[in-house]
């Protein structure tokens, strides 16, 4: 019997060079990334073995790799992360990725701007 498990990697912090403006691409900014994946956790729950579970260290490494590739839009980065999750982590049945740019250059005070992609 399937056991739907949600695994969340929350507030992963990265310094990256994403943004439309040239200054953002040169200076960079702080980003927070949240990833939520759903998988069948029945075997992991029964066996207590990592080989039967979704390895979230692999997810972190995948997110880190994609965050290191500069992009003009957060939507593009989020899409790359989602596509990589489905391609490289076959146990993923559903995922949601949220990327937040801290202190975005908006001409006023703002904590963050976020993009969320779900599939």
DSSP file (Angstrom, degrees, kcal/mol; ACC not computed):
  #  RESIDUE AA STRUCTURE BP1 BP2  ACC     N-H-->O    O-->H-N    N-H-->O    O-->H-N    TCO  KAPPA ALPHA  PHI   PSI    X-CA   Y-CA   Z-CA
    1    1 A X              0   0    0      0, 0.0     2,-0.1     0, 0.0     0, 0.0   0.000 360.0 360.0 360.0 134.2    0.0    0.0    0.0
    2    2 A X        -     0   0    0     40,-0.1     2,-0.5    39,-0.1    38,-0.1  -0.364 360.0-162.7 -67.9 143.6    1.3    3.5   -0.9
    3    3 A X        -     0   0    0     -2,-0.1    38,-3.9     2,-0.0     2,-0.4  -0.922  15.9-141.9-127.7 105.5    2.2    5.9    1.8
    4    4 A X  E     -A   40   0A   0     -2,-0.5     2,-0.4    36,-0.2    36,-0.2  -0.531  22.6-172.2 -72.1 122.2    2.5    9.4    0.4
    5    5 A X  E     -A   39   0A   0     34,-3.1    34,-2.3    -2,-0.4     2,-0.5  -0.948  13.5-152.1-118.2 135.3    5.4   11.2    2.1
    6    6 A X  E     -A   38   0A   0     -2,-0.4     2,-0.5    32,-0.2    32,-0.2  -0.932  10.4-168.0-106.2 126.9    6.2   14.9    1.7
    7    7 A X  E     -A   37   0A   0     30,-3.0    30,-2.8    -2,-0.5     2,-0.5  -0.965   5.8-167.0-114.8 128.2    9.8   15.9    2.1
    8    8 A X  E     -A   36   0A   0     -2,-0.5     2,-0.7    28,-0.2    28,-0.2  -0.965  15.7-164.6-122.9 127.5   10.6   19.6    2.5
    9    9 A X  E     -A   35   0A   0     26,-3.0    26,-2.5    -2,-0.5     2,-0.4  -0.949  28.8-160.6-104.8 113.2   14.0   21.3    2.2
   10   10 A X  E     -     0   0A   0     -2,-0.7    24,-0.2    24,-0.2    -2,-0.0  -0.803  50.2  -8.6-112.7 137.2   13.4   24.7    3.7
   11   11 A X  E     -     0   0A   0     -2,-0.4     2,-0.3     1,-0.2    -1,-0.2   0.861  67.2-178.2  54.5  45.5   15.2   28.0    3.5
   12   12 A X  E     -A   33   0A   0     21,-2.5    21,-2.2    -3,-0.3     2,-0.4  -0.612  20.3-139.8 -68.9 131.1   18.3   26.8    1.7
   13   13 A X  E     +A   32   0A   0     -2,-0.3     2,-0.3    19,-0.2    19,-0.2  -0.817  27.9 168.0-104.7 134.4   20.6   29.8    1.4
   14   14 A X  E     -A   31   0A   0     17,-2.3    17,-2.8    -2,-0.4     2,-0.6  -0.994  31.4-141.1-140.2 146.0   22.6   30.6   -1.7
   15   15 A X  E     +A   30   0A   0     -2,-0.3     2,-0.3    15,-0.2    15,-0.2  -0.957  44.8 157.4-102.2 121.6   24.5   33.6   -3.0
   16   16 A X  E     -A   29   0A   0     13,-2.4    13,-2.3    -2,-0.6     2,-0.1  -0.834  49.6-119.5-143.7 175.9   23.9   33.7   -6.7
   17   17 A X        +     0   0    0     50,-0.4     2,-0.4    -2,-0.3    54,-0.2  -0.429  54.9 139.7-120.9  54.0   23.8   36.0   -9.8
   18   18 A X        +     0   0    0     52,-0.2    54,-0.2    -2,-0.1     2,-0.2  -0.821  25.2  96.7-100.5 136.6   20.2   35.9  -11.0
   19   19 A X        -     0   0    0     52,-2.3    54,-0.2    -2,-0.4     6,-0.1  -0.724  68.3-112.5 157.6 157.1   18.5   39.0  -12.2
   20   20 A X  S    S+     0   0    0     -2,-0.2     2,-0.2     4,-0.1    -1,-0.1   0.850  91.7  79.5 -74.7 -36.8   17.4   41.0  -15.2
   21   21 A X  S  > S-     0   0    0      1,-0.1     4,-1.5    51,-0.1     3,-0.5  -0.481  81.3-128.5 -81.9 144.5   19.7   44.0  -14.4
   22   22 A X  H  > S+     0   0    0      1,-0.2     4,-1.4     2,-0.2     5,-0.2   0.868 109.3  57.1 -56.9 -39.6   23.4   43.9  -15.3
   23   23 A X  H  >>S+     0   0    0      1,-0.2     4,-3.4     2,-0.2     5,-0.6   0.885 104.1  52.7 -60.8 -38.6   24.3   45.0  -11.7
   24   24 A X  H  >5S+     0   0    0     -3,-0.5     4,-1.3     1,-0.2    -1,-0.2   0.876 108.7  50.3 -63.8 -36.6   22.5   41.9  -10.3
   25   25 A X  H  <5S+     0   0    0     -4,-1.5    -1,-0.2     1,-0.2    -2,-0.2   0.743 119.6  36.5 -74.6 -23.5   24.4   39.6  -12.6
   26   26 A X  H  <5S+     0   0    0     -4,-1.4    -2,-0.2    -3,-0.2    -3,-0.2   0.854 127.3  31.7 -93.8 -43.4   27.8   41.2  -11.5
   27   27 A X  H  <5S-     0   0    0     -4,-3.4    -3,-0.2    -5,-0.2    -2,-0.2   0.851  93.9-157.9 -86.4 -37.4   27.2   41.8   -7.8
   28   28 A X     << -     0   0    0     -4,-1.3     2,-0.3    -5,-0.6   -11,-0.2  -0.211   0.8-130.5  83.2-178.8   24.8   39.0   -7.0
   29   29 A X  E     -A   16   0A   0    -13,-2.3   -13,-2.4    -4,-0.1     2,-0.3  -0.966  21.5 -88.3-162.2 168.5   22.4   38.6   -4.2
   30   30 A X  E     -A   15   0A   0     72,-0.3    72,-2.5    -2,-0.3     2,-0.3  -0.718  42.2-171.7 -88.5 140.1   21.2   36.3   -1.4
   31   31 A X  E     -AB  14 101A   0    -17,-2.8   -17,-2.3    -2,-0.3     2,-0.4  -0.970  16.0-151.6-132.3 147.6   18.4   33.8   -2.3
   32   32 A X  E     -AB  13 100A   0     68,-2.3    68,-3.1    -2,-0.3     2,-0.4  -0.964  14.8-165.0-113.8 137.0   16.3   31.4   -0.3
   33   33 A X  E     -AB  12  99A   0    -21,-2.2   -21,-2.5    -2,-0.4     2,-0.4  -0.987   5.9-171.1-126.1 131.8   15.1   28.2   -1.9
   34   34 A X  E     - B   0  98A   0     64,-2.8    64,-2.8    -2,-0.4     2,-0.4  -0.983   5.9-173.0-119.3 131.0   12.3   25.9   -0.6
   35   35 A X  E     -AB   9  97A   0    -26,-2.5   -26,-3.0    -2,-0.4     2,-0.5  -0.989   5.2-174.6-126.8 130.8   11.7   22.6   -2.2
   36   36 A X  E     +AB   8  96A   0     60,-2.7    60,-2.4    -2,-0.4     2,-0.4  -0.992   8.9 179.2-123.2 125.7    8.8   20.2   -1.4
   37   37 A X  E     -AB   7  95A   0    -30,-2.8   -30,-3.0    -2,-0.5     2,-0.4  -0.950  15.2-150.3-125.7 147.8    8.6   16.8   -3.0
   38   38 A X  E     +AB   6  94A   0     56,-2.8    55,-3.3    -2,-0.4    56,-1.1  -0.939  25.8 157.3-116.8 142.0    6.1   14.0   -2.6
   39   39 A X  E     -A    5   0A   0    -34,-2.3   -34,-3.1    -2,-0.4     2,-0.8  -0.930  50.2 -87.0-150.8 168.5    7.0   10.4   -3.0
   40   40 A X  E     +A    4   0A   0     51,-0.4     3,-0.2    -2,-0.3   -36,-0.2  -0.788  40.6 178.7 -83.7 113.9    5.8    6.9   -2.0
   41   41 A X     >  +     0   0    0    -38,-3.9     4,-2.5    -2,-0.8     5,-0.2   0.184  45.2 109.8-102.6  16.5    7.4    6.3    1.4
   42   42 A X  H  > S+     0   0    0      1,-0.2     4,-1.9   -39,-0.2     5,-0.2   0.930  81.4  43.8 -60.9 -48.2    6.0    2.8    2.1
   43   43 A X  H  > S+     0   0    0     -3,-0.2     4,-2.9     1,-0.2     5,-0.3   0.907 114.5  49.6 -66.3 -40.7    9.3    1.0    1.7
   44   44 A X  H  > S+     0   0    0      8,-0.6     4,-2.1    -4,-0.2    -1,-0.2   0.911 110.5  50.8 -62.7 -41.8   11.3    3.5    3.6
   45   45 A X  H  < S+     0   0    0     -4,-2.5    -1,-0.2     1,-0.2    -2,-0.2   0.861 117.2  40.2 -64.3 -36.0    8.7    3.4    6.5
   46   46 A X  H  < S+     0   0    0     -4,-1.9    -2,-0.2    -5,-0.2    -1,-0.2   0.899 124.9  32.5 -78.8 -42.7    8.9   -0.4    6.6
   47   47 A X  H  < S-     0   0    0     -4,-2.9    -3,-0.2    -5,-0.2    -2,-0.2   0.712  82.7-142.2 -95.3 -21.8   12.6   -1.0    6.1
   48   48 A X     <  +     0   0    0     -4,-2.1     2,-0.4    -5,-0.3    -4,-0.1   0.853  57.7 134.1  59.9  35.2   14.3    2.0    7.8
   49   49 A X    >   -     0   0    0     -6,-0.3     3,-1.6    -5,-0.2    -1,-0.2  -0.962  59.2-143.7-121.6 132.0   16.9    1.9    5.0
   50   50 A X  G >  S+     0   0    0     -2,-0.4     3,-2.2     1,-0.3    -1,-0.1   0.837 100.2  67.1 -59.9 -33.7   18.1    4.9    3.0
   51   51 A X  G 3  S+     0   0    0      1,-0.3    -1,-0.3    -3,-0.1     4,-0.1   0.725 103.5  46.5 -62.0 -18.7   18.3    2.8   -0.2
   52   52 A X  G <  S+     0   0    0     -3,-1.6    -8,-0.6    -9,-0.1    -1,-0.3   0.246 107.3  73.5-103.9  10.7   14.5    2.6    0.0
   53   53 A X  S <  S-     0   0    0     -3,-2.2     2,-0.6   -10,-0.1    38,-0.1  -0.767  91.6 -97.1-120.8 165.1   14.0    6.3    0.6
   54   54 A X        -     0   0    0     -2,-0.3     2,-0.9    37,-0.1    -2,-0.1  -0.754  41.6-133.6 -79.7 121.0   14.2    9.5   -1.4
   55   55 A X    >>  -     0   0    0     -2,-0.6     4,-1.0     1,-0.2     3,-0.9  -0.672  18.7-169.3 -83.4 105.1   17.7   10.9   -0.6
   56   56 A X  H 3> S+     0   0    0     -2,-0.9     4,-2.1     1,-0.3    -1,-0.2   0.644  82.0  69.3 -75.5 -12.3   17.2   14.6    0.1
   57   57 A X  H 3> S+     0   0    0      2,-0.2     4,-2.3     1,-0.2    -1,-0.3   0.868  98.4  52.5 -66.2 -34.8   21.0   15.2    0.1
   58   58 A X  H <> S+     0   0    0     -3,-0.9     4,-2.1     2,-0.2    -2,-0.2   0.883 107.4  51.6 -65.3 -38.1   20.7   14.5   -3.7
   59   59 A X  H  X S+     0   0    0     -4,-1.0     4,-2.5     2,-0.2    -2,-0.2   0.925 109.0  50.0 -64.8 -44.3   18.0   17.1   -3.9
   60   60 A X  H  X S+     0   0    0     -4,-2.1     4,-2.8     1,-0.2    -2,-0.2   0.939 110.9  49.1 -59.2 -46.9   20.2   19.7   -2.1
   61   61 A X  H  X S+     0   0    0     -4,-2.3     4,-2.3     1,-0.2    -1,-0.2   0.886 111.2  50.4 -60.4 -39.7   23.1   19.0   -4.4
   62   62 A X  H  X S+     0   0    0     -4,-2.1     4,-2.1     2,-0.2    -1,-0.2   0.922 111.9  46.6 -64.5 -45.7   20.8   19.4   -7.4
   63   63 A X  H  X S+     0   0    0     -4,-2.5     4,-2.5     2,-0.2    -2,-0.2   0.923 111.9  51.4 -63.3 -44.9   19.4   22.7   -6.2
   64   64 A X  H  X S+     0   0    0     -4,-2.8     4,-1.2     1,-0.2    -2,-0.2   0.920 109.3  50.7 -58.0 -45.6   22.9   24.0   -5.4
   65   65 A X  H  < S+     0   0    0     -4,-2.3     3,-0.4     1,-0.2     4,-0.3   0.921 112.9  45.0 -59.2 -46.5   24.1   23.1   -8.9
   66   66 A X  H >< S+     0   0    0     -4,-2.1     3,-1.2     1,-0.2    -1,-0.2   0.846 108.4  56.6 -69.9 -33.6   21.2   24.9  -10.6
   67   67 A X  H 3< S+     0   0    0     -4,-2.5   -50,-0.4     1,-0.2    -1,-0.2   0.756  98.7  62.7 -68.7 -22.8   21.5   28.0   -8.4
   68   68 A X  T 3< S+     0   0    0     -4,-1.2     2,-0.7    -3,-0.4    -1,-0.2   0.584  85.6  85.5 -77.3 -10.1   25.2   28.3   -9.5
   69   69 A X  S <  S-     0   0    0     -3,-1.2    -1,-0.0    -4,-0.3   -53,-0.0  -0.836  85.6-126.9 -94.8 111.5   24.0   28.9  -13.1
   70   70 A X        +     0   0    0     -2,-0.7     2,-0.3   -52,-0.1   -52,-0.2  -0.277  34.1 177.4 -60.3 140.1   23.2   32.6  -13.6
   71   71 A X        -     0   0    0    -54,-0.2   -52,-2.3    -4,-0.1     3,-0.1  -0.965  36.4-135.8-140.2 155.8   19.8   33.3  -15.1
   72   72 A X  S    S+     0   0    0     -2,-0.3     2,-0.4   -54,-0.2   -51,-0.1   0.809  91.1  41.4 -79.0 -31.2   17.9   36.5  -15.9
   73   73 A X     >  -     0   0    0    -54,-0.2     4,-1.5     1,-0.1     3,-0.4  -0.940  65.5-143.1-126.1 140.6   14.6   35.2  -14.4
   74   74 A X  H  > S+     0   0    0     -2,-0.4     4,-2.8     1,-0.2     5,-0.2   0.815 104.5  63.8 -65.2 -29.7   13.7   33.3  -11.2
   75   75 A X  H  > S+     0   0    0      1,-0.2     4,-2.2     2,-0.2    -1,-0.2   0.886 102.0  50.0 -60.0 -37.9   11.1   31.4  -13.2
   76   76 A X  H  > S+     0   0    0     -3,-0.4     4,-2.2     2,-0.2    -1,-0.2   0.915 111.2  47.4 -67.6 -43.5   13.8   30.0  -15.4
   77   77 A X  H  X S+     0   0    0     -4,-1.5     4,-2.2     2,-0.2    -2,-0.2   0.936 112.6  49.4 -63.1 -46.3   15.9   28.8  -12.4
   78   78 A X  H  X S+     0   0    0     -4,-2.8     4,-2.5     1,-0.2    -2,-0.2   0.899 110.5  50.9 -60.8 -41.2   12.8   27.3  -10.8
   79   79 A X  H  X S+     0   0    0     -4,-2.2     4,-2.8    -5,-0.2     5,-0.2   0.903 108.5  51.3 -64.7 -41.0   11.9   25.5  -14.0
   80   80 A X  H  X S+     0   0    0     -4,-2.2     4,-2.4     2,-0.2    -1,-0.2   0.907 110.9  49.0 -61.7 -40.8   15.4   24.1  -14.3
   81   81 A X  H  X S+     0   0    0     -4,-2.2     4,-2.4     2,-0.2    -2,-0.2   0.937 112.6  47.0 -64.5 -46.3   15.2   22.8  -10.7
   82   82 A X  H  X S+     0   0    0     -4,-2.5     4,-2.1     2,-0.2     5,-0.2   0.938 113.5  48.2 -61.2 -47.5   11.8   21.1  -11.3
   83   83 A X  H  X S+     0   0    0     -4,-2.8     4,-2.0     1,-0.2    -1,-0.2   0.906 112.4  48.9 -60.6 -42.0   13.0   19.5  -14.6
   84   84 A X  H  X S+     0   0    0     -4,-2.4     4,-2.8    -5,-0.2     5,-0.3   0.880 107.5  55.8 -66.1 -37.9   16.2   18.2  -12.9
   85   85 A X  H  X S+     0   0    0     -4,-2.4     4,-2.0     1,-0.2     7,-0.3   0.944 111.9  42.0 -59.0 -48.3   14.1   16.8  -10.0
   86   86 A X  H  < S+     0   0    0     -4,-2.1    -1,-0.2     1,-0.2    -2,-0.2   0.859 119.0  45.5 -68.6 -33.7   12.0   14.7  -12.4
   87   87 A X  H  < S+     0   0    0     -4,-2.0    -2,-0.2    -5,-0.2    -1,-0.2   0.852 125.1  28.3 -76.7 -34.4   14.9   13.7  -14.5
   88   88 A X  H  < S+     0   0    0     -4,-2.8     2,-0.4     1,-0.2    -2,-0.2   0.583 118.8  50.1-108.8 -13.0   17.3   12.8  -11.8
   89   89 A X    ><  -     0   0    0     -4,-2.0     3,-2.3    -5,-0.3    -1,-0.2  -0.736  62.0-177.3-128.1  82.3   15.2   11.7   -8.8
   90   90 A X  T 3  S+     0   0    0     -2,-0.4    -1,-0.1     1,-0.3    -4,-0.0   0.707  76.0  68.1 -57.5 -22.8   12.7    9.1  -10.3
   91   91 A X  T 3  S+     0   0    0    -38,-0.1   -51,-0.4   -52,-0.1     2,-0.3   0.646  73.5 108.8 -73.1 -13.0   10.9    8.7   -6.9
   92   92 A X    <   +     0   0    0     -3,-2.3   -53,-0.2    -7,-0.3     3,-0.1  -0.499  36.7 170.3 -68.7 124.0    9.5   12.3   -7.1
   93   93 A X  S    S+     0   0    0    -55,-3.3     2,-0.3     1,-0.4   -54,-0.2   0.667  70.1   3.4-103.8 -25.7    5.8   12.2   -7.8
   94   94 A X  E     -B   38   0A   0    -56,-1.1   -56,-2.8     2,-0.0    -1,-0.4  -0.972  68.8-174.5-157.2 145.1    5.0   15.8   -7.3
   95   95 A X  E     -B   37   0A   0     -2,-0.3    24,-2.7   -58,-0.2     2,-0.4  -0.992  13.7-164.3-147.3 157.7    7.2   18.9   -6.5
   96   96 A X  E     -BC  36 118A   0    -60,-2.4   -60,-2.7    -2,-0.3     2,-0.4  -0.993   9.9-167.7-139.5 130.8    7.0   22.5   -5.6
   97   97 A X  E     -BC  35 117A   0     20,-3.0    20,-2.8    -2,-0.4     2,-0.5  -0.981   2.6-173.8-123.4 128.6   10.0   24.9   -5.8
   98   98 A X  E     -BC  34 116A   0    -64,-2.8   -64,-2.8    -2,-0.4     2,-0.5  -0.987   2.4-171.3-123.0 125.0    9.9   28.4   -4.3
   99   99 A X  E     -BC  33 115A   0     16,-2.7    16,-2.4    -2,-0.5     2,-0.5  -0.969   3.8-167.6-117.4 128.8   12.9   30.8   -4.9
  100  100 A X  E     -BC  32 114A   0    -68,-3.1   -68,-2.3    -2,-0.5     2,-0.6  -0.961  11.9-151.0-118.9 130.1   13.1   34.1   -3.0
  101  101 A X  E >   -BC  31 113A   0     12,-3.0    12,-1.8    -2,-0.5     3,-0.5  -0.886  22.6-138.0 -96.0 121.4   15.4   37.0   -3.8
  102  102 A X  E 3  S+ C   0 112A   0    -72,-2.5   -72,-0.3    -2,-0.6    10,-0.3  -0.569  76.9   0.0 -82.3 143.4   16.2   38.9   -0.7
  103  103 A X  T 3  S-     0   0    0      8,-2.6    -1,-0.2     7,-0.3     9,-0.1   0.915  85.7-159.0  47.4  57.9   16.4   42.7   -0.8
  104  104 A X    <   -     0   0    0     -3,-0.5     2,-1.9     6,-0.1     4,-0.3  -0.312  27.2-105.0 -67.0 149.8   15.5   43.0   -4.5
  105  105 A X        +     0   0    0      1,-0.2    -1,-0.1     2,-0.1     4,-0.1  -0.520  69.3 137.6 -76.6  83.8   16.4   46.2   -6.3
  106  106 A X  S    S-     0   0    0     -2,-1.9    -1,-0.2     2,-0.5     3,-0.1   0.394  74.4-106.1-110.3  -0.2   12.9   47.6   -6.5
  107  107 A X  S    S+     0   0    0      1,-0.3     2,-0.3    -3,-0.2    -2,-0.1   0.595  96.9  55.8  83.2   9.6   13.6   51.3   -5.6
  108  108 A X  S    S-     0   0    0     -4,-0.3    -2,-0.5     2,-0.0     2,-0.4  -0.957 100.0 -70.0-160.0 173.1   12.1   50.8   -2.1
  109  109 A X        +     0   0    0     -2,-0.3     2,-0.3    -3,-0.1    -4,-0.0  -0.582  57.6 154.4 -78.5 127.4   12.4   48.7    1.0
  110  110 A X        -     0   0    0     -2,-0.4    -7,-0.3    -6,-0.1    -6,-0.1  -0.970  39.8-145.1-152.9 135.1   11.2   45.1    0.5
  111  111 A X  S    S-     0   0    0     -2,-0.3    -8,-2.6     1,-0.2     2,-0.3   0.947  74.3 -34.0 -66.2 -49.2   12.2   41.9    2.3
  112  112 A X  E     -C  102   0A   0    -10,-0.3     2,-0.4    -9,-0.1    -1,-0.2  -0.991  42.1-135.1-166.4 162.4   12.0   39.6   -0.7
  113  113 A X  E     -C  101   0A   0    -12,-1.8   -12,-3.0    -2,-0.3     2,-0.3  -0.990  30.4-161.7-126.4 140.1   10.3   38.7   -3.9
  114  114 A X  E     -C  100   0A   0     -2,-0.4     2,-0.4   -14,-0.2   -14,-0.2  -0.910  16.9-162.6-129.8 149.8    9.4   35.1   -4.6
  115  115 A X  E     -C   99   0A   0    -16,-2.4   -16,-2.7    -2,-0.3     2,-0.4  -0.997  12.8-164.7-125.9 133.7    8.6   32.8   -7.5
  116  116 A X  E     -C   98   0A   0     -2,-0.4     2,-0.4   -18,-0.2   -18,-0.2  -0.977   5.4-174.7-123.2 132.7    6.9   29.4   -7.0
  117  117 A X  E     -C   97   0A   0    -20,-2.8   -20,-3.0    -2,-0.4     2,-0.4  -0.993   6.3-174.6-126.4 131.8    6.6   26.7   -9.6
  118  118 A X  E      C   96   0A   0     -2,-0.4   -22,-0.2   -22,-0.2    -2,-0.0  -0.982 360.0 360.0-130.8 136.6    4.7   23.5   -8.9
  119  119 A X              0   0    0    -24,-2.7   -23,-0.2    -2,-0.4    -1,-0.1   0.296 360.0 360.0-151.4 360.0    4.3   20.4  -11.0
